[in-house]
Amino acid sequence: MTDKLIETDGQILLWIQDNLRNSITDPIVSFITHLGDYGAVMIAAVLILTAIPKTRRLGLLCLTSLVACLLINNVIIKHAVARTRPYEVVDGLRTIVGKQRDTSFPSGHASGSFVMAAVIINETRKRIWIPVLIFAVLIALSRLYVGVHYPTDVLVGIISGTLTGIITCLIYHNVIAKNKQRLHK
């Protein structure tokens, strides 16, 4: 079962490389994928949200979720699984953004962008969540396009980021906010 999954993962990446990559989209997708490097855009968003009093709580929830996601995915899971990057294993696959410093599973870019999206979707009623979700999807898909993650890396990153964001919001609303209300009664 896992051998077939690994083979399918590689075939998908080769299909993307052979059918979707081109001189027009390569620089665009490379730019999009680099927006997620080191969580730069996510950190910038957190700083902006926490600087504005009206969105400070949202910013702190995003920050908490982002840190939890980093610890779960990039510190614990990546080191436990230690999956080799696809361009090192899949014959004929080339990365268009250069070699990565860490292991492949799960995608930190996908989990980081989706943890932010999950919190923003959960916490806001305004349509700001639409471009946030589009951005998260673009970041996640870009990791496949540039050849640095397997589809399963990205899928697990999306799932773990989304769950981390949702759980952080649930903990805040069901534990922290309720206890805060009790203290002020």
C-alpha positions in Angstrom: 0.0 0.0 0.0 2.6 2.6 1.0 4.8 1.6 -2.0 1.9 2.3 -4.4 1.2 5.6 -2.6 4.8 6.7 -2.9 4.9 5.7 -6.6 1.6 7.7 -7.2 3.1 10.7 -5.4 6.1 10.7 -7.7 4.0 10.2 -10.8 1.8 13.2 -9.9 4.9 15.4 -9.4 6.4 14.2 -12.8 3.0 15.0 -14.5 3.0 18.5 -13.0 6.6 19.0 -14.2 5.9 17.7 -17.7 2.5 19.3 -18.2 2.2 22.4 -16.1 5.6 24.0 -15.8 6.6 26.6 -18.3 8.6 29.8 -18.7 5.6 32.0 -17.9 4.3 30.3 -14.8 7.6 29.2 -13.3 8.6 32.6 -11.9 5.1 33.4 -10.7 4.7 30.1 -8.8 8.3 30.4 -7.5 7.4 33.9 -6.1 4.3 32.5 -4.5 6.1 29.6 -2.9 8.8 32.0 -1.5 6.2 34.1 0.2 5.8 31.1 2.6 9.6 30.8 3.3 10.3 31.0 7.0 6.6 31.9 7.5 7.4 35.5 6.4 4.0 36.5 5.2 2.3 34.7 8.1 4.5 36.5 10.6 3.9 39.8 8.8 0.1 39.2 9.0 0.4 38.4 12.7 2.4 41.6 13.4 -0.2 43.7 11.5 -3.1 42.1 13.2 -1.6 42.4 16.7 -0.7 46.0 16.1 -4.3 47.0 15.5 -6.3 47.1 18.7 -9.5 45.9 16.9 -7.8 42.8 15.5 -5.3 42.1 18.3 -7.2 39.0 19.7 -7.3 37.6 16.1 -3.6 38.3 15.8 -2.8 36.6 19.0 -4.8 33.6 18.1 -3.0 33.4 14.7 0.3 33.7 16.5 -0.5 31.0 19.0 -1.8 28.7 16.2 1.3 29.4 14.1 3.7 28.6 16.9 1.8 25.4 17.8 1.8 24.4 14.1 5.5 25.0 13.9 6.2 22.9 16.9 3.9 20.0 15.8 5.0 19.9 12.2 8.4 21.3 11.8 9.9 20.2 15.1 8.2 17.0 16.0 6.7 15.3 12.9 9.4 16.3 10.4 12.2 14.9 12.6 10.2 11.8 13.5 9.3 10.9 9.9 12.5 12.3 8.2 11.1 11.8 4.7 13.5 12.6 1.9 12.6 15.3 -0.5 11.0 14.1 -3.8 13.6 15.7 -6.1 16.2 13.5 -4.4 14.3 10.2 -5.0 12.0 10.6 -8.0 13.9 9.9 -11.2 13.8 12.9 -13.5 12.1 15.3 -11.1 13.8 18.7 -10.8 13.1 21.4 -8.3 12.9 25.0 -9.7 13.6 26.7 -6.3 16.7 24.9 -5.2 17.4 22.4 -2.5 15.6 22.7 0.8 17.3 22.5 4.2 14.9 20.2 6.1 12.9 17.0 5.4 9.8 16.7 3.4 6.9 15.5 5.5 4.7 17.4 6.2 4.8 20.6 4.2 5.5 23.5 6.6 4.4 26.0 4.0 1.0 24.2 3.6 0.5 23.8 7.3 1.5 27.4 8.1 -0.7 29.0 5.5 -3.7 26.8 6.4 -3.4 27.3 10.2 -3.7 31.0 9.5 -6.6 30.5 7.2 -8.4 28.2 9.7 -8.1 30.8 12.5 -9.2 33.7 10.2 -12.1 31.7 8.8 -13.2 30.6 12.3 -12.9 34.0 13.9 -14.1 36.5 11.3 -17.5 37.1 9.7 -16.2 39.4 7.0 -15.2 38.1 3.6 -11.5 38.6 4.3 -11.3 34.8 4.6 -11.8 34.4 0.8 -8.4 35.8 -0.2 -6.8 34.2 2.8 -8.0 30.8 1.8 -7.0 31.4 -1.9 -3.5 32.4 -0.7 -3.3 29.3 1.5 -4.3 27.0 -1.5 -1.8 28.8 -3.8 1.0 28.3 -1.3 0.2 24.6 -0.8 -0.1 23.9 -4.5 3.1 25.8 -5.3 5.1 23.3 -3.2 4.0 20.6 -5.7 4.7 22.7 -8.7 8.2 23.6 -7.7 9.0 19.9 -6.9 9.9 20.1 -3.2 7.0 18.2 -1.7 5.0 15.1 -2.4 1.2 15.5 -2.6 0.9 13.6 0.6 3.2 16.0 2.4 1.0 18.9 1.2 -2.2 17.1 2.1 -1.0 16.3 5.6 0.2 19.9 6.0 -3.2 21.2 5.0 -5.0 18.9 7.4 -2.6 19.4 10.4 -2.6 23.2 9.9 -6.4 23.3 9.6 -6.8 21.1 12.7 -4.3 23.1 14.7 -6.1 26.4 13.9 -9.5 25.0 14.8 -8.2 23.4 18.0 -6.5 26.6 19.0 -9.8 28.5 18.5 -11.7 25.9 20.4 -9.3 26.0 23.4 -9.5 29.8 23.4 -13.3 30.0 23.4 -14.0 27.0 25.6 -11.3 27.4 28.2 -9.5 30.7 28.2 -12.4 33.0 27.3 -14.8 31.2 29.7 -12.3 31.4 32.5 -11.7 35.1 31.8 -15.5 35.7 32.0 -15.6 33.8 35.3 -12.8 36.0 36.8 -14.6 39.2 35.8 -18.0 38.2 37.4 
